[in-house]
Amino acid sequence: MRPRTKALVAAGSGITLGLAGLALSALPAGADDEPVLPEIGAEELVASALAAEAPAFAGEAELKNELGLPAVPGTEALDFETVRVFHDGKEGARIQVERQASELTLVKNADEAWAYDSQERTAKGLTWDAADADAARGHAEAELADPSQAAAEIIERLRPTSDIFVDGTAKVADRAAYELVLTPKPSEKTLLREITVAIDAETRIPLRFDVFANGTSDPVLSLGFVELELGAQDADLFEFTPPDGAEVETTEADDAAGALRDAGGEDAVEERTTTVGDGWDTVVIGEAPAEAPSADSFEGAPEGAQDLGGMLEQIGAPVSGEFGSGTHVQVAVGGVVLTDDGRIAAGAVPRQVLVDALDSLDDTARQ
């Protein structure tokens, strides 16, 4: 997975800031609605979910975000309420992310992938030939972050550091599903309590996941299908032509890979992020945004704090270590450290784990 994509997943799920971003949730079914399904073991359910391939379908998912995250790199993926998802059952996928003032459209087929921002009127395309097909398709899938694939990846990444069990059944988007529960092993230092994933009983694709923090009864992040219809989709959905007047940028797969490795590239600062730790304890470290987030982008910022500095003085706590010094801000699901030298570390972990992660990078750099 690309470094940028890794940066999008951690604070929400303990894995990375944006994977939690395109996860899924529907309202939980009532007790009377719980379907009767054959019993299945947790390991068998996990194995079948990870091996499942999405059938052709059209669906709509809704997001509930109570993470309390500031507007920092990676959290843009959580800036939506609804998303439309289409699959052709093969290599074609289309995702339409509805935002307040714009729509982000992501399209992938056997030969190319496109991302179009209606507000910015920019279209970015990635193409590949037969020799680069496997690597390019993986890159495109990471960029698309399909909801069902995202949930499957969370299961795969958290599996080694989790206790896993099946906790009954549920109905999601009028489909019968098993409820898979992942809880961190006692050795994990995360502030999360558990993640539940609803897995479709027929297709075994994930339909929903909910993230719960310690001390909360409601999920801090939910994203799941509210509508899902299996069946063939119009082939035109998986083709893309940039609208007239759009700013278009295309890249070949081998060039894209090279750009990611090029420390001097145009997007080098944004693209280069580092993960420290694994599983629930993962910390993502990268450069702070060029334009610092405003105070009102933090949930619970005190009235009168007009800028980030003023807000940090009131609700942040000074922190220091071998990395230097900075400010720690607690959010609903974990914490963020903004260092004085312009870095940001985030994760669903206590403050000391963030400090230790920053220190470990500095130790490595000195060796």
DRENMARLUM-455040 format. One record per residue (C-alpha): residue number from 1; residue in three letters; x, y, z. Coordinates in pm, whole numbers. Layout:
N
rec kefi->NUM | lonu->Ala | X->X | Y->Y | Z->Z
...
***
This chain:
367
rec kefi->1 | lonu->Met | X->0 | Y->0 | Z->0
rec kefi->2 | lonu->Arg | X->120 | Y->350 | Z->-80
rec kefi->3 | lonu->Pro | X->259 | Y->565 | Z->204
rec kefi->4 | lonu->Arg | X->-18 | Y->821 | Z->142
rec kefi->5 | lonu->Thr | X->-281 | Y->552 | Z->181
rec kefi->6 | lonu->Lys | X->-119 | Y->428 | Z->502
rec kefi->7 | lonu->Ala | X->-142 | Y->781 | Z->639
rec kefi->8 | lonu->Leu | X->-517 | Y->770 | Z->592
rec kefi->9 | lonu->Val | X->-580 | Y->479 | Z->823
rec kefi->10 | lonu->Ala | X->-449 | Y->506 | Z->1180
rec kefi->11 | lonu->Ala | X->-638 | Y->740 | Z->1408
rec kefi->12 | lonu->Gly | X->-973 | Y->582 | Z->1339
rec kefi->13 | lonu->Ser | X->-890 | Y->214 | Z->1360
rec kefi->14 | lonu->Gly | X->-539 | Y->195 | Z->1503
rec kefi->15 | lonu->Ile | X->-415 | Y->86 | Z->1161
rec kefi->16 | lonu->Thr | X->-415 | Y->398 | Z->941
rec kefi->17 | lonu->Leu | X->-614 | Y->732 | Z->917
rec kefi->18 | lonu->Gly | X->-801 | Y->678 | Z->587
rec kefi->19 | lonu->Leu | X->-884 | Y->310 | Z->586
rec kefi->20 | lonu->Ala | X->-1107 | Y->376 | Z->878
rec kefi->21 | lonu->Gly | X->-1221 | Y->653 | Z->650
rec kefi->22 | lonu->Leu | X->-1399 | Y->444 | Z->386
rec kefi->23 | lonu->Ala | X->-1535 | Y->181 | Z->621
rec kefi->24 | lonu->Leu | X->-1904 | Y->92 | Z->650
rec kefi->25 | lonu->Ser | X->-2199 | Y->112 | Z->894
rec kefi->26 | lonu->Ala | X->-2573 | Y->85 | Z->911
rec kefi->27 | lonu->Leu | X->-2802 | Y->123 | Z->1211
rec kefi->28 | lonu->Pro | X->-2779 | Y->-194 | Z->1421
rec kefi->29 | lonu->Ala | X->-3069 | Y->-434 | Z->1381
rec kefi->30 | lonu->Gly | X->-3307 | Y->-487 | Z->1669
rec kefi->31 | lonu->Ala | X->-3315 | Y->-816 | Z->1854
rec kefi->32 | lonu->Asp | X->-3632 | Y->-924 | Z->1672
rec kefi->33 | lonu->Asp | X->-3462 | Y->-870 | Z->1336
rec kefi->34 | lonu->Glu | X->-3159 | Y->-1089 | Z->1400
rec kefi->35 | lonu->Pro | X->-3155 | Y->-1357 | Z->1129
rec kefi->36 | lonu->Val | X->-3109 | Y->-1724 | Z->1211
rec kefi->37 | lonu->Leu | X->-2792 | Y->-1851 | Z->1043
rec kefi->38 | lonu->Pro | X->-2583 | Y->-2169 | Z->1070
rec kefi->39 | lonu->Glu | X->-2316 | Y->-2148 | Z->1338
rec kefi->40 | lonu->Ile | X->-1965 | Y->-2068 | Z->1216
rec kefi->41 | lonu->Gly | X->-1628 | Y->-2041 | Z->1389
rec kefi->42 | lonu->Ala | X->-1440 | Y->-1712 | Z->1399
rec kefi->43 | lonu->Glu | X->-1139 | Y->-1840 | Z->1204
rec kefi->44 | lonu->Glu | X->-1358 | Y->-1992 | Z->933
rec kefi->45 | lonu->Leu | X->-1553 | Y->-1665 | Z->902
rec kefi->46 | lonu->Val | X->-1233 | Y->-1459 | Z->883
rec kefi->47 | lonu->Ala | X->-1082 | Y->-1689 | Z->620
rec kefi->48 | lonu->Ser | X->-1393 | Y->-1677 | Z->403
rec kefi->49 | lonu->Ala | X->-1419 | Y->-1296 | Z->431
rec kefi->50 | lonu->Leu | X->-1056 | Y->-1246 | Z->332
rec kefi->51 | lonu->Ala | X->-1096 | Y->-1482 | Z->35
rec kefi->52 | lonu->Ala | X->-1426 | Y->-1331 | Z->-84
rec kefi->53 | lonu->Glu | X->-1440 | Y->-1141 | Z->-412
rec kefi->54 | lonu->Ala | X->-1698 | Y->-868 | Z->-454
rec kefi->55 | lonu->Pro | X->-1985 | Y->-968 | Z->-685
rec kefi->56 | lonu->Ala | X->-2147 | Y->-721 | Z->-921
rec kefi->57 | lonu->Phe | X->-2353 | Y->-482 | Z->-709
rec kefi->58 | lonu->Ala | X->-2469 | Y->-126 | Z->-648
rec kefi->59 | lonu->Gly | X->-2487 | Y->10 | Z->-297
rec kefi->60 | lonu->Glu | X->-2511 | Y->320 | Z->-80
rec kefi->61 | lonu->Ala | X->-2323 | Y->359 | Z->247
rec kefi->62 | lonu->Glu | X->-2350 | Y->618 | Z->524
rec kefi->63 | lonu->Leu | X->-2079 | Y->744 | Z->758
rec kefi->64 | lonu->Lys | X->-2108 | Y->845 | Z->1123
rec kefi->65 | lonu->Asn | X->-1789 | Y->1009 | Z->1246
rec kefi->66 | lonu->Glu | X->-1743 | Y->1092 | Z->1614
rec kefi->67 | lonu->Leu | X->-1363 | Y->1063 | Z->1617
rec kefi->68 | lonu->Gly | X->-1305 | Y->1427 | Z->1710
rec kefi->69 | lonu->Leu | X->-1012 | Y->1442 | Z->1467
rec kefi->70 | lonu->Pro | X->-868 | Y->1776 | Z->1356
rec kefi->71 | lonu->Ala | X->-832 | Y->1872 | Z->989
rec kefi->72 | lonu->Val | X->-487 | Y->1717 | Z->943
rec kefi->73 | lonu->Pro | X->-348 | Y->1520 | Z->647
rec kefi->74 | lonu->Gly | X->-538 | Y->1196 | Z->605
rec kefi->75 | lonu->Thr | X->-863 | Y->1300 | Z->769
rec kefi->76 | lonu->Glu | X->-997 | Y->1436 | Z->439
rec kefi->77 | lonu->Ala | X->-1107 | Y->1079 | Z->368
rec kefi->78 | lonu->Leu | X->-1362 | Y->1111 | Z->651
rec kefi->79 | lonu->Asp | X->-1517 | Y->1430 | Z->510
rec kefi->80 | lonu->Phe | X->-1841 | Y->1284 | Z->375
rec kefi->81 | lonu->Glu | X->-2177 | Y->1149 | Z->486
rec kefi->82 | lonu->Thr | X->-2281 | Y->921 | Z->201
rec kefi->83 | lonu->Val | X->-2101 | Y->724 | Z->-70
rec kefi->84 | lonu->Arg | X->-2229 | Y->528 | Z->-371
rec kefi->85 | lonu->Val | X->-2036 | Y->212 | Z->-461
rec kefi->86 | lonu->Phe | X->-2058 | Y->6 | Z->-782
rec kefi->87 | lonu->His | X->-1877 | Y->-318 | Z->-880
rec kefi->88 | lonu->Asp | X->-1890 | Y->-517 | Z->-1200
rec kefi->89 | lonu->Gly | X->-1782 | Y->-839 | Z->-1028
rec kefi->90 | lonu->Lys | X->-1446 | Y->-832 | Z->-1206
rec kefi->91 | lonu->Glu | X->-1201 | Y->-541 | Z->-1211
rec kefi->92 | lonu->Gly | X->-1442 | Y->-253 | Z->-1252
rec kefi->93 | lonu->Ala | X->-1529 | Y->-31 | Z->-955
rec kefi->94 | lonu->Arg | X->-1684 | Y->313 | Z->-916
rec kefi->95 | lonu->Ile | X->-1709 | Y->516 | Z->-596
rec kefi->96 | lonu->Gln | X->-1896 | Y->846 | Z->-571
rec kefi->97 | lonu->Val | X->-1824 | Y->1031 | Z->-247
rec kefi->98 | lonu->Glu | X->-2085 | Y->1297 | Z->-169
rec kefi->99 | lonu->Arg | X->-1951 | Y->1603 | Z->15
rec kefi->100 | lonu->Gln | X->-2124 | Y->1926 | Z->113
rec kefi->101 | lonu->Ala | X->-1994 | Y->2130 | Z->-179
rec kefi->102 | lonu->Ser | X->-1859 | Y->1870 | Z->-419
rec kefi->103 | lonu->Glu | X->-1846 | Y->1510 | Z->-532
rec kefi->104 | lonu->Leu | X->-1533 | Y->1296 | Z->-560
rec kefi->105 | lonu->Thr | X->-1563 | Y->1027 | Z->-828
rec kefi->106 | lonu->Leu | X->-1321 | Y->733 | Z->-840
rec kefi->107 | lonu->Val | X->-1334 | Y->491 | Z->-1133
rec kefi->108 | lonu->Lys | X->-1123 | Y->181 | Z->-1201
rec kefi->109 | lonu->Asn | X->-1132 | Y->-76 | Z->-1482
rec kefi->110 | lonu->Ala | X->-888 | Y->-330 | Z->-1629
rec kefi->111 | lonu->Asp | X->-665 | Y->-66 | Z->-1790
rec kefi->112 | lonu->Glu | X->-683 | Y->257 | Z->-1591
rec kefi->113 | lonu->Ala | X->-804 | Y->442 | Z->-1284
rec kefi->114 | lonu->Trp | X->-937 | Y->799 | Z->-1252
rec kefi->115 | lonu->Ala | X->-1012 | Y->1041 | Z->-969
rec kefi->116 | lonu->Tyr | X->-1228 | Y->1347 | Z->-1042
rec kefi->117 | lonu->Asp | X->-1302 | Y->1634 | Z->-800
rec kefi->118 | lonu->Ser | X->-1608 | Y->1829 | Z->-914
rec kefi->119 | lonu->Gln | X->-1526 | Y->2134 | Z->-702
rec kefi->120 | lonu->Glu | X->-1165 | Y->2168 | Z->-815
rec kefi->121 | lonu->Arg | X->-1252 | Y->2038 | Z->-1165
rec kefi->122 | lonu->Thr | X->-939 | Y->1826 | Z->-1166
rec kefi->123 | lonu->Ala | X->-910 | Y->1477 | Z->-1316
rec kefi->124 | lonu->Lys | X->-613 | Y->1254 | Z->-1236
rec kefi->125 | lonu->Gly | X->-565 | Y->934 | Z->-1433
rec kefi->126 | lonu->Leu | X->-337 | Y->633 | Z->-1390
rec kefi->127 | lonu->Thr | X->-282 | Y->400 | Z->-1686
rec kefi->128 | lonu->Trp | X->-77 | Y->82 | Z->-1727
rec kefi->129 | lonu->Asp | X->26 | Y->-177 | Z->-1980
rec kefi->130 | lonu->Ala | X->35 | Y->-555 | Z->-1945
rec kefi->131 | lonu->Ala | X->386 | Y->-558 | Z->-1793
rec kefi->132 | lonu->Asp | X->283 | Y->-322 | Z->-1511
rec kefi->133 | lonu->Ala | X->-73 | Y->-448 | Z->-1464
rec kefi->134 | lonu->Asp | X->-43 | Y->-618 | Z->-1123
rec kefi->135 | lonu->Ala | X->140 | Y->-332 | Z->-950
rec kefi->136 | lonu->Ala | X->-80 | Y->-67 | Z->-1108
rec kefi->137 | lonu->Arg | X->-403 | Y->-240 | Z->-1017
rec kefi->138 | lonu->Gly | X->-289 | Y->-268 | Z->-657
rec kefi->139 | lonu->His | X->-206 | Y->103 | Z->-658
rec kefi->140 | lonu->Ala | X->-548 | Y->186 | Z->-801
rec kefi->141 | lonu->Glu | X->-729 | Y->-32 | Z->-549
rec kefi->142 | lonu->Ala | X->-545 | Y->139 | Z->-264
rec kefi->143 | lonu->Glu | X->-651 | Y->476 | Z->-401
rec kefi->144 | lonu->Leu | X->-1013 | Y->366 | Z->-439
rec kefi->145 | lonu->Ala | X->-1024 | Y->225 | Z->-84
rec kefi->146 | lonu->Asp | X->-1343 | Y->33 | Z->-159
rec kefi->147 | lonu->Pro | X->-1554 | Y->4 | Z->157
rec kefi->148 | lonu->Ser | X->-1578 | Y->-375 | Z->155
rec kefi->149 | lonu->Gln | X->-1207 | Y->-408 | Z->73
rec kefi->150 | lonu->Ala | X->-1123 | Y->-158 | Z->346
rec kefi->151 | lonu->Ala | X->-1303 | Y->-361 | Z->610
rec kefi->152 | lonu->Ala | X->-1136 | Y->-681 | Z->487
rec kefi->153 | lonu->Glu | X->-795 | Y->-515 | Z->512
rec kefi->154 | lonu->Ile | X->-865 | Y->-401 | Z->866
rec kefi->155 | lonu->Ile | X->-945 | Y->-761 | Z->960
rec kefi->156 | lonu->Glu | X->-623 | Y->-882 | Z->797
rec kefi->157 | lonu->Arg | X->-402 | Y->-619 | Z->960
rec kefi->158 | lonu->Leu | X->-552 | Y->-650 | Z->1310
rec kefi->159 | lonu->Arg | X->-586 | Y->-1028 | Z->1307
rec kefi->160 | lonu->Pro | X->-240 | Y->-1108 | Z->1456
rec kefi->161 | lonu->Thr | X->-288 | Y->-872 | Z->1752
rec kefi->162 | lonu->Ser | X->-656 | Y->-944 | Z->1820
rec kefi->163 | lonu->Asp | X->-881 | Y->-1186 | Z->2001
rec kefi->164 | lonu->Ile | X->-1158 | Y->-1269 | Z->1754
rec kefi->165 | lonu->Phe | X->-1504 | Y->-1419 | Z->1805
rec kefi->166 | lonu->Val | X->-1846 | Y->-1430 | Z->1638
rec kefi->167 | lonu->Asp | X->-2114 | Y->-1244 | Z->1834
rec kefi->168 | lonu->Gly | X->-2445 | Y->-1345 | Z->1680
rec kefi->169 | lonu->Thr | X->-2606 | Y->-1212 | Z->1365
rec kefi->170 | lonu->Ala | X->-2753 | Y->-889 | Z->1230
rec kefi->171 | lonu->Lys | X->-2933 | Y->-742 | Z->932
rec kefi->172 | lonu->Val | X->-2745 | Y->-482 | Z->728
rec kefi->173 | lonu->Ala | X->-2914 | Y->-326 | Z->426
rec kefi->174 | lonu->Asp | X->-3180 | Y->-602 | Z->452
rec kefi->175 | lonu->Arg | X->-2912 | Y->-870 | Z->421
rec kefi->176 | lonu->Ala | X->-2834 | Y->-1140 | Z->675
rec kefi->177 | lonu->Ala | X->-2487 | Y->-1105 | Z->825
rec kefi->178 | lonu->Tyr | X->-2259 | Y->-1250 | Z->1091
rec kefi->179 | lonu->Glu | X->-2116 | Y->-1010 | Z->1352
rec kefi->180 | lonu->Leu | X->-1739 | Y->-1055 | Z->1383
rec kefi->181 | lonu->Val | X->-1575 | Y->-887 | Z->1684
rec kefi->182 | lonu->Leu | X->-1204 | Y->-802 | Z->1712
rec kefi->183 | lonu->Thr | X->-1067 | Y->-694 | Z->2050
rec kefi->184 | lonu->Pro | X->-704 | Y->-599 | Z->2117
rec kefi->185 | lonu->Lys | X->-487 | Y->-855 | Z->2293
rec kefi->186 | lonu->Pro | X->-386 | Y->-757 | Z->2650
rec kefi->187 | lonu->Ser | X->-39 | Y->-658 | Z->2528
rec kefi->188 | lonu->Glu | X->-181 | Y->-385 | Z->2300
rec kefi->189 | lonu->Lys | X->-172 | Y->-23 | Z->2424
rec kefi->190 | lonu->Thr | X->-458 | Y->112 | Z->2214
rec kefi->191 | lonu->Leu | X->-741 | Y->328 | Z->2348
rec kefi->192 | lonu->Leu | X->-988 | Y->134 | Z->2132
rec kefi->193 | lonu->Arg | X->-1208 | Y->-133 | Z->2289
rec kefi->194 | lonu->Glu | X->-1320 | Y->-330 | Z->1986
rec kefi->195 | lonu->Ile | X->-1409 | Y->-326 | Z->1619
rec kefi->196 | lonu->Thr | X->-1716 | Y->-511 | Z->1493
rec kefi->197 | lonu->Val | X->-1753 | Y->-615 | Z->1130
rec kefi->198 | lonu->Ala | X->-2080 | Y->-736 | Z->977
rec kefi->199 | lonu->Ile | X->-2002 | Y->-1000 | Z->714
rec kefi->200 | lonu->Asp | X->-2262 | Y->-1094 | Z->453
rec kefi->201 | lonu->Ala | X->-2373 | Y->-1452 | Z->507
rec kefi->202 | lonu->Glu | X->-2410 | Y->-1522 | Z->134
rec kefi->203 | lonu->Thr | X->-2124 | Y->-1339 | Z->-38
rec kefi->204 | lonu->Arg | X->-1895 | Y->-1308 | Z->269
rec kefi->205 | lonu->Ile | X->-1805 | Y->-949 | Z->181
rec kefi->206 | lonu->Pro | X->-1797 | Y->-704 | Z->476
rec kefi->207 | lonu->Leu | X->-2109 | Y->-485 | Z->488
rec kefi->208 | lonu->Arg | X->-2033 | Y->-266 | Z->786
rec kefi->209 | lonu->Phe | X->-1782 | Y->-194 | Z->1056
rec kefi->210 | lonu->Asp | X->-1807 | Y->-2 | Z->1382
rec kefi->211 | lonu->Val | X->-1515 | Y->125 | Z->1591
rec kefi->212 | lonu->Phe | X->-1559 | Y->154 | Z->1970
rec kefi->213 | lonu->Ala | X->-1330 | Y->340 | Z->2209
rec kefi->214 | lonu->Asn | X->-1280 | Y->258 | Z->2575
rec kefi->215 | lonu->Gly | X->-1549 | Y->409 | Z->2794
rec kefi->216 | lonu->Thr | X->-1804 | Y->454 | Z->2514
rec kefi->217 | lonu->Ser | X->-2121 | Y->259 | Z->2439
rec kefi->218 | lonu->Asp | X->-2175 | Y->409 | Z->2092
rec kefi->219 | lonu->Pro | X->-1929 | Y->369 | Z->1805
rec kefi->220 | lonu->Val | X->-1686 | Y->654 | Z->1740
rec kefi->221 | lonu->Leu | X->-1679 | Y->558 | Z->1372
rec kefi->222 | lonu->Ser | X->-1943 | Y->374 | Z->1170
rec kefi->223 | lonu->Leu | X->-1964 | Y->329 | Z->798
rec kefi->224 | lonu->Gly | X->-2190 | Y->75 | Z->638
rec kefi->225 | lonu->Phe | X->-2427 | Y->-10 | Z->359
rec kefi->226 | lonu->Val | X->-2786 | Y->107 | Z->398
rec kefi->227 | lonu->Glu | X->-2874 | Y->-14 | Z->48
rec kefi->228 | lonu->Leu | X->-2721 | Y->-303 | Z->-146
rec kefi->229 | lonu->Glu | X->-2847 | Y->-464 | Z->-466
rec kefi->230 | lonu->Leu | X->-2664 | Y->-755 | Z->-626
rec kefi->231 | lonu->Gly | X->-2670 | Y->-782 | Z->-1004
rec kefi->232 | lonu->Ala | X->-2502 | Y->-676 | Z->-1328
rec kefi->233 | lonu->Gln | X->-2418 | Y->-306 | Z->-1364
rec kefi->234 | lonu->Asp | X->-2407 | Y->-79 | Z->-1669
rec kefi->235 | lonu->Ala | X->-2060 | Y->-109 | Z->-1824
rec kefi->236 | lonu->Asp | X->-2050 | Y->269 | Z->-1879
rec kefi->237 | lonu->Leu | X->-2019 | Y->318 | Z->-1502
rec kefi->238 | lonu->Phe | X->-1663 | Y->182 | Z->-1518
rec kefi->239 | lonu->Glu | X->-1541 | Y->410 | Z->-1797
rec kefi->240 | lonu->Phe | X->-1438 | Y->772 | Z->-1743
rec kefi->241 | lonu->Thr | X->-1393 | Y->1067 | Z->-1975
rec kefi->242 | lonu->Pro | X->-1277 | Y->1396 | Z->-1816
rec kefi->243 | lonu->Pro | X->-1544 | Y->1669 | Z->-1849
rec kefi->244 | lonu->Asp | X->-1478 | Y->1960 | Z->-2084
rec kefi->245 | lonu->Gly | X->-1272 | Y->2229 | Z->-1914
rec kefi->246 | lonu->Ala | X->-1131 | Y->1999 | Z->-1646
rec kefi->247 | lonu->Glu | X->-761 | Y->2014 | Z->-1560
rec kefi->248 | lonu->Val | X->-630 | Y->1670 | Z->-1657
rec kefi->249 | lonu->Glu | X->-316 | Y->1494 | Z->-1534
rec kefi->250 | lonu->Thr | X->-226 | Y->1141 | Z->-1642
rec kefi->251 | lonu->Thr | X->53 | Y->915 | Z->-1515
rec kefi->252 | lonu->Glu | X->180 | Y->578 | Z->-1630
rec kefi->253 | lonu->Ala | X->210 | Y->307 | Z->-1368
rec kefi->254 | lonu->Asp | X->591 | Y->286 | Z->-1375
rec kefi->255 | lonu->Asp | X->617 | Y->665 | Z->-1348
rec kefi->256 | lonu->Ala | X->380 | Y->666 | Z->-1051
rec kefi->257 | lonu->Ala | X->594 | Y->412 | Z->-868
rec kefi->258 | lonu->Gly | X->904 | Y->618 | Z->-937
rec kefi->259 | lonu->Ala | X->738 | Y->935 | Z->-812
rec kefi->260 | lonu->Leu | X->663 | Y->768 | Z->-480
rec kefi->261 | lonu->Arg | X->1028 | Y->676 | Z->-439
rec kefi->262 | lonu->Asp | X->1153 | Y->1019 | Z->-540
rec kefi->263 | lonu->Ala | X->1223 | Y->1216 | Z->-224
rec kefi->264 | lonu->Gly | X->1251 | Y->1532 | Z->-428
rec kefi->265 | lonu->Gly | X->919 | Y->1492 | Z->-605
rec kefi->266 | lonu->Glu | X->656 | Y->1764 | Z->-607
rec kefi->267 | lonu->Asp | X->437 | Y->1582 | Z->-356
rec kefi->268 | lonu->Ala | X->724 | Y->1435 | Z->-155
rec kefi->269 | lonu->Val | X->635 | Y->1600 | Z->176
rec kefi->270 | lonu->Glu | X->271 | Y->1502 | Z->148
rec kefi->271 | lonu->Glu | X->342 | Y->1151 | Z->25
rec kefi->272 | lonu->Arg | X->614 | Y->1058 | Z->272
rec kefi->273 | lonu->Thr | X->465 | Y->931 | Z->592
rec kefi->274 | lonu->Thr | X->594 | Y->664 | Z->826
rec kefi->275 | lonu->Thr | X->417 | Y->407 | Z->1038
rec kefi->276 | lonu->Val | X->564 | Y->292 | Z->1369
rec kefi->277 | lonu->Gly | X->438 | Y->-22 | Z->1539
rec kefi->278 | lonu->Asp | X->173 | Y->-258 | Z->1408
rec kefi->279 | lonu->Gly | X->-181 | Y->-368 | Z->1473
rec kefi->280 | lonu->Trp | X->-380 | Y->-164 | Z->1723
rec kefi->281 | lonu->Asp | X->-73 | Y->30 | Z->1840
rec kefi->282 | lonu->Thr | X->21 | Y->175 | Z->1501
rec kefi->283 | lonu->Val | X->130 | Y->540 | Z->1497
rec kefi->284 | lonu->Val | X->139 | Y->742 | Z->1174
rec kefi->285 | lonu->Ile | X->401 | Y->1019 | Z->1151
rec kefi->286 | lonu->Gly | X->427 | Y->1277 | Z->876
rec kefi->287 | lonu->Glu | X->476 | Y->1643 | Z->801
rec kefi->288 | lonu->Ala | X->225 | Y->1886 | Z->950
rec kefi->289 | lonu->Pro | X->11 | Y->2062 | Z->687
rec kefi->290 | lonu->Ala | X->149 | Y->2382 | Z->539
rec kefi->291 | lonu->Glu | X->-164 | Y->2560 | Z->656
rec kefi->292 | lonu->Ala | X->-220 | Y->2475 | Z->1020
rec kefi->293 | lonu->Pro | X->-572 | Y->2362 | Z->1114
rec kefi->294 | lonu->Ser | X->-787 | Y->2621 | Z->1284
rec kefi->295 | lonu->Ala | X->-896 | Y->2589 | Z->1644
rec kefi->296 | lonu->Asp | X->-1257 | Y->2517 | Z->1550
rec kefi->297 | lonu->Ser | X->-1146 | Y->2204 | Z->1360
rec kefi->298 | lonu->Phe | X->-1087 | Y->2037 | Z->1698
rec kefi->299 | lonu->Glu | X->-1393 | Y->1907 | Z->1877
rec kefi->300 | lonu->Gly | X->-1422 | Y->2075 | Z->2215
rec kefi->301 | lonu->Ala | X->-1197 | Y->2370 | Z->2134
rec kefi->302 | lonu->Pro | X->-1267 | Y->2647 | Z->2388
rec kefi->303 | lonu->Glu | X->-1458 | Y->2956 | Z->2282
rec kefi->304 | lonu->Gly | X->-1226 | Y->3244 | Z->2208
rec kefi->305 | lonu->Ala | X->-942 | Y->3031 | Z->2073
rec kefi->306 | lonu->Gln | X->-927 | Y->3183 | Z->1724
rec kefi->307 | lonu->Asp | X->-618 | Y->3002 | Z->1602
rec kefi->308 | lonu->Leu | X->-439 | Y->2675 | Z->1656
rec kefi->309 | lonu->Gly | X->-178 | Y->2823 | Z->1888
rec kefi->310 | lonu->Gly | X->-437 | Y->2978 | Z->2117
rec kefi->311 | lonu->Met | X->-637 | Y->2658 | Z->2125
rec kefi->312 | lonu->Leu | X->-334 | Y->2442 | Z->2207
rec kefi->313 | lonu->Glu | X->-245 | Y->2667 | Z->2501
rec kefi->314 | lonu->Gln | X->-587 | Y->2598 | Z->2651
rec kefi->315 | lonu->Ile | X->-657 | Y->2231 | Z->2575
rec kefi->316 | lonu->Gly | X->-320 | Y->2089 | Z->2467
rec kefi->317 | lonu->Ala | X->-43 | Y->1968 | Z->2696
rec kefi->318 | lonu->Pro | X->328 | Y->2028 | Z->2640
rec kefi->319 | lonu->Val | X->526 | Y->1714 | Z->2565
rec kefi->320 | lonu->Ser | X->893 | Y->1643 | Z->2508
rec kefi->321 | lonu->Gly | X->1133 | Y->1360 | Z->2442
rec kefi->322 | lonu->Glu | X->1440 | Y->1270 | Z->2243
rec kefi->323 | lonu->Phe | X->1251 | Y->1394 | Z->1934
rec kefi->324 | lonu->Gly | X->1237 | Y->1748 | Z->2080
rec kefi->325 | lonu->Ser | X->923 | Y->1918 | Z->2206
rec kefi->326 | lonu->Gly | X->566 | Y->1975 | Z->2098
rec kefi->327 | lonu->Thr | X->202 | Y->1972 | Z->2206
rec kefi->328 | lonu->His | X->-26 | Y->1675 | Z->2267
rec kefi->329 | lonu->Val | X->-399 | Y->1703 | Z->2198
rec kefi->330 | lonu->Gln | X->-636 | Y->1431 | Z->2315
rec kefi->331 | lonu->Val | X->-925 | Y->1339 | Z->2083
rec kefi->332 | lonu->Ala | X->-1211 | Y->1092 | Z->2123
rec kefi->333 | lonu->Val | X->-1027 | Y->796 | Z->1978
rec kefi->334 | lonu->Gly | X->-664 | Y->865 | Z->2066
rec kefi->335 | lonu->Gly | X->-421 | Y->1150 | Z->2038
rec kefi->336 | lonu->Val | X->-218 | Y->1379 | Z->1815
rec kefi->337 | lonu->Val | X->126 | Y->1528 | Z->1882
rec kefi->338 | lonu->Leu | X->223 | Y->1840 | Z->1687
rec kefi->339 | lonu->Thr | X->598 | Y->1883 | Z->1717
rec kefi->340 | lonu->Asp | X->773 | Y->2219 | Z->1722
rec kefi->341 | lonu->Asp | X->978 | Y->2112 | Z->1418
rec kefi->342 | lonu->Gly | X->669 | Y->2066 | Z->1200
rec kefi->343 | lonu->Arg | X->577 | Y->1699 | Z->1231
rec kefi->344 | lonu->Ile | X->253 | Y->1534 | Z->1334
rec kefi->345 | lonu->Ala | X->207 | Y->1193 | Z->1498
rec kefi->346 | lonu->Ala | X->-137 | Y->1037 | Z->1535
rec kefi->347 | lonu->Gly | X->-278 | Y->709 | Z->1660
rec kefi->348 | lonu->Ala | X->-547 | Y->546 | Z->1873
rec kefi->349 | lonu->Val | X->-296 | Y->523 | Z->2158
rec kefi->350 | lonu->Pro | X->-195 | Y->705 | Z->2480
rec kefi->351 | lonu->Arg | X->40 | Y->1004 | Z->2470
rec kefi->352 | lonu->Gln | X->352 | Y->809 | Z->2573
rec kefi->353 | lonu->Val | X->315 | Y->570 | Z->2279
rec kefi->354 | lonu->Leu | X->316 | Y->871 | Z->2042
rec kefi->355 | lonu->Val | X->627 | Y->1008 | Z->2213
rec kefi->356 | lonu->Asp | X->802 | Y->671 | Z->2197
rec kefi->357 | lonu->Ala | X->720 | Y->645 | Z->1825
rec kefi->358 | lonu->Leu | X->871 | Y->988 | Z->1755
rec kefi->359 | lonu->Asp | X->1178 | Y->900 | Z->1965
rec kefi->360 | lonu->Ser | X->1229 | Y->572 | Z->1777
rec kefi->361 | lonu->Leu | X->1237 | Y->752 | Z->1443
rec kefi->362 | lonu->Asp | X->1495 | Y->998 | Z->1573
rec kefi->363 | lonu->Asp | X->1705 | Y->714 | Z->1713
rec kefi->364 | lonu->Thr | X->1697 | Y->541 | Z->1374
rec kefi->365 | lonu->Ala | X->1794 | Y->860 | Z->1195
rec kefi->366 | lonu->Arg | X->2099 | Y->904 | Z->1421
rec kefi->367 | lonu->Gln | X->2227 | Y->549 | Z->1363
***
